[in-house]
Amino acid sequence: MTPTLTTLSHPKSQMGRDAGKMILQLINNQKVESITYEPELILRKSVKPI
C-alpha cells in the first residue's frame, strides 16, 4: 500500500505464551492477573513532521 501505513506492533509470541500459562492457571483453580503489553509505534510514510 502506498503510502505505507504507520502501525502499532505488539509482542504476539509473548502474548500467546502468557495466554497459555493463564489457561493452565485457570484449569488449576489458581488466580490469574491481567497483563498489560507496551505496544511499539512503527512510523512509516503515512506520517509527516509538522
N, CA, C, O and CB atoms as a CASP TS submission, in Angstrom:
PFRMAT TS
TARGET T0000
AUTHOR 0000-0000-0000
METHOD Language model
MODEL 1
PARENT N/A
ATOM      1  N   MET     1       0.846  -1.162   0.000  1.00  0.00           N
ATOM      2  CA  MET     1       0.000   0.000   0.000  1.00  0.00           C
ATOM      3  C   MET     1       0.895   1.229   0.000  1.00  0.00           C
ATOM      4  O   MET     1       1.917   1.268   0.685  1.00  0.00           O
ATOM      5  CB  MET     1      -0.964  -0.005   1.212  1.00  0.00           C
ATOM      6  N   THR     2       0.509   2.207  -0.756  1.00  0.00           N
ATOM      7  CA  THR     2       1.257   3.453  -0.815  1.00  0.00           C
ATOM      8  C   THR     2       0.358   4.586  -0.357  1.00  0.00           C
ATOM      9  O   THR     2      -0.738   4.717  -0.901  1.00  0.00           O
ATOM     10  CB  THR     2       1.796   3.717  -2.242  1.00  0.00           C
ATOM     11  N   PRO     3       0.729   5.383   0.567  1.00  0.00           N
ATOM     12  CA  PRO     3       1.959   5.281   1.353  1.00  0.00           C
ATOM     13  C   PRO     3       1.855   4.160   2.392  1.00  0.00           C
ATOM     14  O   PRO     3       0.762   3.760   2.793  1.00  0.00           O
ATOM     15  CB  PRO     3       2.263   6.621   2.046  1.00  0.00           C
ATOM     16  N   THR     4       3.004   3.675   2.810  1.00  0.00           N
ATOM     17  CA  THR     4       2.989   2.650   3.859  1.00  0.00           C
ATOM     18  C   THR     4       2.419   3.258   5.129  1.00  0.00           C
ATOM     19  O   THR     4       2.713   4.406   5.464  1.00  0.00           O
ATOM     20  CB  THR     4       4.420   2.075   4.114  1.00  0.00           C
ATOM     21  N   LEU     5       1.603   2.484   5.833  1.00  0.00           N
ATOM     22  CA  LEU     5       0.864   2.998   6.983  1.00  0.00           C
ATOM     23  C   LEU     5       1.628   2.854   8.292  1.00  0.00           C
ATOM     24  O   LEU     5       2.333   1.870   8.516  1.00  0.00           O
ATOM     25  CB  LEU     5      -0.459   2.293   7.095  1.00  0.00           C
ATOM     26  N   THR     6       1.475   3.833   9.129  1.00  0.00           N
ATOM     27  CA  THR     6       2.015   3.781  10.486  1.00  0.00           C
ATOM     28  C   THR     6       1.166   2.785  11.285  1.00  0.00           C
ATOM     29  O   THR     6      -0.061   2.792  11.183  1.00  0.00           O
ATOM     30  CB  THR     6       2.017   5.212  11.162  1.00  0.00           C
ATOM     31  N   THR     7       1.809   1.948  12.063  1.00  0.00           N
ATOM     32  CA  THR     7       1.088   0.916  12.804  1.00  0.00           C
ATOM     33  C   THR     7       1.626   0.796  14.231  1.00  0.00           C
ATOM     34  O   THR     7       2.619   1.422  14.603  1.00  0.00           O
ATOM     35  CB  THR     7       1.193  -0.437  12.078  1.00  0.00           C
ATOM     36  N   LEU     8       0.948  -0.015  14.997  1.00  0.00           N
ATOM     37  CA  LEU     8       1.420  -0.405  16.317  1.00  0.00           C
ATOM     38  C   LEU     8       1.754  -1.884  16.274  1.00  0.00           C
ATOM     39  O   LEU     8       1.013  -2.679  15.695  1.00  0.00           O
ATOM     40  CB  LEU     8       0.359  -0.095  17.422  1.00  0.00           C
ATOM     41  N   SER     9       2.856  -2.247  16.880  1.00  0.00           N
ATOM     42  CA  SER     9       3.250  -3.645  16.973  1.00  0.00           C
ATOM     43  C   SER     9       3.128  -4.085  18.423  1.00  0.00           C
ATOM     44  O   SER     9       3.356  -3.295  19.340  1.00  0.00           O
ATOM     45  CB  SER     9       4.697  -3.861  16.442  1.00  0.00           C
ATOM     46  N   HIS    10       2.769  -5.343  18.629  1.00  0.00           N
ATOM     47  CA  HIS    10       2.680  -5.876  19.979  1.00  0.00           C
ATOM     48  C   HIS    10       3.348  -7.253  20.009  1.00  0.00           C
ATOM     49  O   HIS    10       3.450  -7.911  18.974  1.00  0.00           O
ATOM     50  CB  HIS    10       1.194  -5.961  20.450  1.00  0.00           C
ATOM     51  N   PRO    11       3.803  -7.691  21.185  1.00  0.00           N
ATOM     52  CA  PRO    11       4.572  -8.942  21.290  1.00  0.00           C
ATOM     53  C   PRO    11       3.675 -10.182  21.163  1.00  0.00           C
ATOM     54  O   PRO    11       3.295 -10.779  22.170  1.00  0.00           O
ATOM     55  CB  PRO    11       5.325  -8.985  22.627  1.00  0.00           C
ATOM     56  N   LYS    12       3.341 -10.564  19.931  1.00  0.00           N
ATOM     57  CA  LYS    12       2.397 -11.659  19.691  1.00  0.00           C
ATOM     58  C   LYS    12       2.838 -12.979  20.320  1.00  0.00           C
ATOM     59  O   LYS    12       2.026 -13.670  20.935  1.00  0.00           O
ATOM     60  CB  LYS    12       2.208 -11.852  18.207  1.00  0.00           C
ATOM     61  N   SER    13       4.100 -13.333  20.176  1.00  0.00           N
ATOM     62  CA  SER    13       4.588 -14.606  20.736  1.00  0.00           C
ATOM     63  C   SER    13       4.484 -14.621  22.253  1.00  0.00           C
ATOM     64  O   SER    13       4.038 -15.606  22.841  1.00  0.00           O
ATOM     65  CB  SER    13       6.042 -14.855  20.315  1.00  0.00           C
ATOM     66  N   GLN    14       4.898 -13.524  22.885  1.00  0.00           N
ATOM     67  CA  GLN    14       4.829 -13.447  24.343  1.00  0.00           C
ATOM     68  C   GLN    14       3.387 -13.486  24.815  1.00  0.00           C
ATOM     69  O   GLN    14       3.083 -14.109  25.832  1.00  0.00           O
ATOM     70  CB  GLN    14       5.515 -12.177  24.850  1.00  0.00           C
ATOM     71  N   MET    15       2.497 -12.827  24.089  1.00  0.00           N
ATOM     72  CA  MET    15       1.081 -12.835  24.455  1.00  0.00           C
ATOM     73  C   MET    15       0.518 -14.259  24.390  1.00  0.00           C
ATOM     74  O   MET    15      -0.276 -14.655  25.243  1.00  0.00           O
ATOM     75  CB  MET    15       0.277 -11.897  23.526  1.00  0.00           C
ATOM     76  N   GLY    16       0.928 -15.016  23.389  1.00  0.00           N
ATOM     77  CA  GLY    16       0.472 -16.400  23.265  1.00  0.00           C
ATOM     78  C   GLY    16       0.970 -17.263  24.410  1.00  0.00           C
ATOM     79  O   GLY    16       0.216 -18.055  24.976  1.00  0.00           O
ATOM     80  N   ARG    17       2.249 -17.106  24.750  1.00  0.00           N
ATOM     81  CA  ARG    17       2.811 -17.873  25.874  1.00  0.00           C
ATOM     82  C   ARG    17       2.092 -17.526  27.173  1.00  0.00           C
ATOM     83  O   ARG    17       1.734 -18.409  27.952  1.00  0.00           O
ATOM     84  CB  ARG    17       4.328 -17.599  26.017  1.00  0.00           C
ATOM     85  N   ASP    18       1.886 -16.232  27.395  1.00  0.00           N
ATOM     86  CA  ASP    18       1.211 -15.801  28.617  1.00  0.00           C
ATOM     87  C   ASP    18      -0.226 -16.309  28.663  1.00  0.00           C
ATOM     88  O   ASP    18      -0.710 -16.705  29.723  1.00  0.00           O
ATOM     89  CB  ASP    18       1.232 -14.276  28.724  1.00  0.00           C
ATOM     90  N   ALA    19      -0.905 -16.299  27.530  1.00  0.00           N
ATOM     91  CA  ALA    19      -2.285 -16.803  27.487  1.00  0.00           C
ATOM     92  C   ALA    19      -2.319 -18.290  27.836  1.00  0.00           C
ATOM     93  O   ALA    19      -3.202 -18.737  28.568  1.00  0.00           O
ATOM     94  CB  ALA    19      -2.910 -16.566  26.089  1.00  0.00           C
ATOM     95  N   GLY    20      -1.365 -19.053  27.317  1.00  0.00           N
ATOM     96  CA  GLY    20      -1.295 -20.477  27.637  1.00  0.00           C
ATOM     97  C   GLY    20      -1.086 -20.713  29.123  1.00  0.00           C
ATOM     98  O   GLY    20      -1.718 -21.586  29.719  1.00  0.00           O
ATOM     99  N   LYS    21      -0.185 -19.923  29.723  1.00  0.00           N
ATOM    100  CA  LYS    21       0.060 -20.044  31.164  1.00  0.00           C
ATOM    101  C   LYS    21      -1.200 -19.707  31.958  1.00  0.00           C
ATOM    102  O   LYS    21      -1.516 -20.359  32.954  1.00  0.00           O
ATOM    103  CB  LYS    21       1.219 -19.122  31.594  1.00  0.00           C
ATOM    104  N   MET    22      -1.914 -18.677  31.499  1.00  0.00           N
ATOM    105  CA  MET    22      -3.141 -18.288  32.194  1.00  0.00           C
ATOM    106  C   MET    22      -4.205 -19.372  32.118  1.00  0.00           C
ATOM    107  O   MET    22      -4.915 -19.624  33.092  1.00  0.00           O
ATOM    108  CB  MET    22      -3.685 -16.995  31.613  1.00  0.00           C
ATOM    109  N   ILE    23      -4.313 -20.003  30.974  1.00  0.00           N
ATOM    110  CA  ILE    23      -5.284 -21.095  30.815  1.00  0.00           C
ATOM    111  C   ILE    23      -4.966 -22.219  31.800  1.00  0.00           C
ATOM    112  O   ILE    23      -5.860 -22.754  32.455  1.00  0.00           O
ATOM    113  CB  ILE    23      -5.278 -21.635  29.355  1.00  0.00           C
ATOM    114  N   LEU    24      -3.672 -22.572  31.896  1.00  0.00           N
ATOM    115  CA  LEU    24      -3.276 -23.626  32.841  1.00  0.00           C
ATOM    116  C   LEU    24      -3.564 -23.205  34.282  1.00  0.00           C
ATOM    117  O   LEU    24      -3.976 -24.032  35.096  1.00  0.00           O
ATOM    118  CB  LEU    24      -1.778 -23.961  32.678  1.00  0.00           C
ATOM    119  N   GLN    25      -3.353 -21.941  34.600  1.00  0.00           N
ATOM    120  CA  GLN    25      -3.656 -21.457  35.948  1.00  0.00           C
ATOM    121  C   GLN    25      -5.154 -21.563  36.231  1.00  0.00           C
ATOM    122  O   GLN    25      -5.554 -21.968  37.322  1.00  0.00           O
ATOM    123  CB  GLN    25      -3.182 -19.998  36.119  1.00  0.00           C
ATOM    124  N   LEU    26      -5.974 -21.203  35.259  1.00  0.00           N
ATOM    125  CA  LEU    26      -7.425 -21.293  35.442  1.00  0.00           C
ATOM    126  C   LEU    26      -7.866 -22.748  35.625  1.00  0.00           C
ATOM    127  O   LEU    26      -8.719 -23.041  36.463  1.00  0.00           O
ATOM    128  CB  LEU    26      -8.156 -20.667  34.239  1.00  0.00           C
ATOM    129  N   ILE    27      -7.285 -23.650  34.845  1.00  0.00           N
ATOM    130  CA  ILE    27      -7.611 -25.073  34.968  1.00  0.00           C
ATOM    131  C   ILE    27      -7.276 -25.572  36.366  1.00  0.00           C
ATOM    132  O   ILE    27      -7.995 -26.397  36.928  1.00  0.00           O
ATOM    133  CB  ILE    27      -6.854 -25.901  33.909  1.00  0.00           C
ATOM    134  N   ASN    28      -6.171 -25.063  36.927  1.00  0.00           N
ATOM    135  CA  ASN    28      -5.724 -25.477  38.260  1.00  0.00           C
ATOM    136  C   ASN    28      -6.307 -24.614  39.372  1.00  0.00           C
ATOM    137  O   ASN    28      -5.813 -24.630  40.499  1.00  0.00           O
ATOM    138  CB  ASN    28      -4.215 -25.437  38.332  1.00  0.00           C
ATOM    139  N   ASN    29      -7.360 -23.858  39.054  1.00  0.00           N
ATOM    140  CA  ASN    29      -8.045 -23.003  40.029  1.00  0.00           C
ATOM    141  C   ASN    29      -7.108 -22.013  40.727  1.00  0.00           C
ATOM    142  O   ASN    29      -7.273 -21.715  41.910  1.00  0.00           O
ATOM    143  CB  ASN    29      -8.726 -23.862  41.067  1.00  0.00           C
ATOM    144  N   GLN    30      -6.133 -21.515  39.983  1.00  0.00           N
ATOM    145  CA  GLN    30      -5.214 -20.520  40.516  1.00  0.00           C
ATOM    146  C   GLN    30      -5.663 -19.127  40.073  1.00  0.00           C
ATOM    147  O   GLN    30      -6.391 -18.969  39.093  1.00  0.00           O
ATOM    148  CB  GLN    30      -3.760 -20.805  40.054  1.00  0.00           C
ATOM    149  N   LYS    31      -5.211 -18.135  40.815  1.00  0.00           N
ATOM    150  CA  LYS    31      -5.552 -16.753  40.499  1.00  0.00           C
ATOM    151  C   LYS    31      -4.826 -16.316  39.223  1.00  0.00           C
ATOM    152  O   LYS    31      -3.655 -16.635  39.016  1.00  0.00           O
ATOM    153  CB  LYS    31      -5.192 -15.817  41.682  1.00  0.00           C
ATOM    154  N   VAL    32      -5.550 -15.578  38.376  1.00  0.00           N
ATOM    155  CA  VAL    32      -4.986 -15.059  37.136  1.00  0.00           C
ATOM    156  C   VAL    32      -5.084 -13.540  37.167  1.00  0.00           C
ATOM    157  O   VAL    32      -6.132 -12.986  37.499  1.00  0.00           O
ATOM    158  CB  VAL    32      -5.719 -15.647  35.886  1.00  0.00           C
ATOM    159  N   GLU    33      -3.992 -12.873  36.822  1.00  0.00           N
ATOM    160  CA  GLU    33      -3.982 -11.412  36.792  1.00  0.00           C
ATOM    161  C   GLU    33      -3.790 -10.923  35.362  1.00  0.00           C
ATOM    162  O   GLU    33      -3.143 -11.579  34.544  1.00  0.00           O
ATOM    163  CB  GLU    33      -2.872 -10.852  37.710  1.00  0.00           C
ATOM    164  N   SER    34      -4.357  -9.774  35.083  1.00  0.00           N
ATOM    165  CA  SER    34      -4.226  -9.169  33.759  1.00  0.00           C
ATOM    166  C   SER    34      -2.784  -8.747  33.510  1.00  0.00           C
ATOM    167  O   SER    34      -2.049  -8.406  34.436  1.00  0.00           O
ATOM    168  CB  SER    34      -5.168  -7.960  33.617  1.00  0.00           C
ATOM    169  N   ILE    35      -2.405  -8.777  32.255  1.00  0.00           N
ATOM    170  CA  ILE    35      -1.077  -8.335  31.832  1.00  0.00           C
ATOM    171  C   ILE    35      -1.275  -7.218  30.819  1.00  0.00           C
ATOM    172  O   ILE    35      -2.104  -7.325  29.916  1.00  0.00           O
ATOM    173  CB  ILE    35      -0.232  -9.521  31.225  1.00  0.00           C
ATOM    174  N   THR    36      -0.511  -6.152  30.974  1.00  0.00           N
ATOM    175  CA  THR    36      -0.535  -5.055  30.012  1.00  0.00           C
ATOM    176  C   THR    36       0.747  -5.099  29.198  1.00  0.00           C
ATOM    177  O   THR    36       1.842  -5.180  29.755  1.00  0.00           O
ATOM    178  CB  THR    36      -0.696  -3.679  30.724  1.00  0.00           C
ATOM    179  N   TYR    37       0.613  -5.044  27.897  1.00  0.00           N
ATOM    180  CA  TYR    37       1.757  -5.079  26.995  1.00  0.00           C
ATOM    181  C   TYR    37       1.959  -3.692  26.403  1.00  0.00           C
ATOM    182  O   TYR    37       1.000  -3.027  26.011  1.00  0.00           O
ATOM    183  CB  TYR    37       1.557  -6.137  25.873  1.00  0.00           C
ATOM    184  N   GLU    38       3.203  -3.265  26.343  1.00  0.00           N
ATOM    185  CA  GLU    38       3.524  -1.971  25.753  1.00  0.00           C
ATOM    186  C   GLU    38       3.659  -2.132  24.242  1.00  0.00           C
ATOM    187  O   GLU    38       4.503  -2.897  23.774  1.00  0.00           O
ATOM    188  CB  GLU    38       4.828  -1.386  26.366  1.00  0.00           C
ATOM    189  N   PRO    39       2.841  -1.423  23.482  1.00  0.00           N
ATOM    190  CA  PRO    39       2.969  -1.509  22.026  1.00  0.00           C
ATOM    191  C   PRO    39       4.160  -0.678  21.546  1.00  0.00           C
ATOM    192  O   PRO    39       4.641   0.208  22.253  1.00  0.00           O
ATOM    193  CB  PRO    39       1.668  -1.031  21.338  1.00  0.00           C
ATOM    194  N   GLU    40       4.620  -0.976  20.349  1.00  0.00           N
ATOM    195  CA  GLU    40       5.700  -0.215  19.727  1.00  0.00           C
ATOM    196  C   GLU    40       5.111   0.512  18.528  1.00  0.00           C
ATOM    197  O   GLU    40       4.489  -0.108  17.665  1.00  0.00           O
ATOM    198  CB  GLU    40       6.901  -1.143  19.304  1.00  0.00           C
ATOM    199  N   LEU    41       5.302   1.816  18.473  1.00  0.00           N
ATOM    200  CA  LEU    41       4.824   2.619  17.355  1.00  0.00           C
ATOM    201  C   LEU    41       5.819   2.511  16.217  1.00  0.00           C
ATOM    202  O   LEU    41       7.004   2.797  16.387  1.00  0.00           O
ATOM    203  CB  LEU    41       4.617   4.100  17.770  1.00  0.00           C
ATOM    204  N   ILE    42       5.334   2.097  15.059  1.00  0.00           N
ATOM    205  CA  ILE    42       6.194   1.956  13.882  1.00  0.00           C
ATOM    206  C   ILE    42       5.776   3.032  12.889  1.00  0.00           C
ATOM    207  O   ILE    42       4.752   2.922  12.215  1.00  0.00           O
ATOM    208  CB  ILE    42       6.089   0.511  13.245  1.00  0.00           C
ATOM    209  N   LEU    43       6.597   4.075  12.818  1.00  0.00           N
ATOM    210  CA  LEU    43       6.303   5.203  11.930  1.00  0.00           C
ATOM    211  C   LEU    43       6.703   4.858  10.504  1.00  0.00           C
ATOM    212  O   LEU    43       7.809   4.388  10.238  1.00  0.00           O
ATOM    213  CB  LEU    43       7.034   6.481  12.400  1.00  0.00           C
ATOM    214  N   ARG    44       5.774   5.106   9.607  1.00  0.00           N
ATOM    215  CA  ARG    44       6.057   4.859   8.188  1.00  0.00           C
ATOM    216  C   ARG    44       5.719   6.135   7.410  1.00  0.00           C
ATOM    217  O   ARG    44       5.669   7.223   7.984  1.00  0.00           O
ATOM    218  CB  ARG    44       5.235   3.622   7.641  1.00  0.00           C
ATOM    219  N   LYS    45       5.496   5.997   6.141  1.00  0.00           N
ATOM    220  CA  LYS    45       5.312   7.175   5.293  1.00  0.00           C
ATOM    221  C   LYS    45       3.934   7.826   5.371  1.00  0.00           C
ATOM    222  O   LYS    45       3.668   8.793   4.657  1.00  0.00           O
ATOM    223  CB  LYS    45       5.578   6.803   3.893  1.00  0.00           C
ATOM    224  N   SER    46       3.067   7.315   6.218  1.00  0.00           N
ATOM    225  CA  SER    46       1.748   7.919   6.362  1.00  0.00           C
ATOM    226  C   SER    46       1.747   9.049   7.390  1.00  0.00           C
ATOM    227  O   SER    46       0.701   9.641   7.659  1.00  0.00           O
ATOM    228  CB  SER    46       0.733   6.861   6.756  1.00  0.00           C
ATOM    229  N   VAL    47       2.915   9.351   7.966  1.00  0.00           N
ATOM    230  CA  VAL    47       3.029  10.479   8.893  1.00  0.00           C
ATOM    231  C   VAL    47       4.026  11.471   8.331  1.00  0.00           C
ATOM    232  O   VAL    47       4.930  11.125   7.570  1.00  0.00           O
ATOM    233  CB  VAL    47       3.459  10.008  10.313  1.00  0.00           C
ATOM    234  N   LYS    48       3.830  12.704   8.730  1.00  0.00           N
ATOM    235  CA  LYS    48       4.717  13.751   8.238  1.00  0.00           C
ATOM    236  C   LYS    48       5.008  14.694   9.404  1.00  0.00           C
ATOM    237  O   LYS    48       4.091  15.073  10.133  1.00  0.00           O
ATOM    238  CB  LYS    48       4.082  14.522   7.019  1.00  0.00           C
ATOM    239  N   PRO    49       6.270  15.077   9.590  1.00  0.00           N
ATOM    240  CA  PRO    49       6.589  16.031  10.646  1.00  0.00           C
ATOM    241  C   PRO    49       5.877  17.363  10.386  1.00  0.00           C
ATOM    242  O   PRO    49       5.756  17.812   9.246  1.00  0.00           O
ATOM    243  CB  PRO    49       8.119  16.243  10.742  1.00  0.00           C
ATOM    244  N   ILE    50       5.414  17.975  11.469  1.00  0.00           N
ATOM    245  CA  ILE    50       4.789  19.294  11.313  1.00  0.00           C
ATOM    246  C   ILE    50       5.463  20.300  12.219  1.00  0.00           C
ATOM    247  O   ILE    50       5.080  21.470  12.235  1.00  0.00           O
ATOM    248  CB  ILE    50       3.284  19.231  11.619  1.00  0.00           C
TER
END
